[in-house]
Amino acid sequence: MNDCYIGEAKTVLDNAKLVDKSGEIYCPILMFVSDGKQVSANWIQYQKEFAERNNAKIIQLNCGHYVHYYESDCISEEIMRIINKNII
């Protein structure tokens, strides 16, 4: 450990305390997922369970596992739509 690590850890803890005092924060969760190509069936089920527990929106893309590689334009457009919707 050095002073840099210790200082960074203290800052992270201070920030966590500040966030905790701020109350509940809403942040939409978008899950960009494969339509099932290159993933196992239980992986899809785990995604659905996570989405239900966290009020997340699943966006199923017609591609394999590396959705960011195949559908980056679609992903960035949806993110920008959500940002603009929640800012304006």
Buried (B, 14 or more C-beta within 10 A) or exposed (E): EEEEEEEEEEEEEEEEEEEEEEEEEEEEEBBBBBEBEEBEEEEBEEBEEEBEEEEBEBBBBEBBBEBEEBBEEBBEEBEEEEEEEEEE
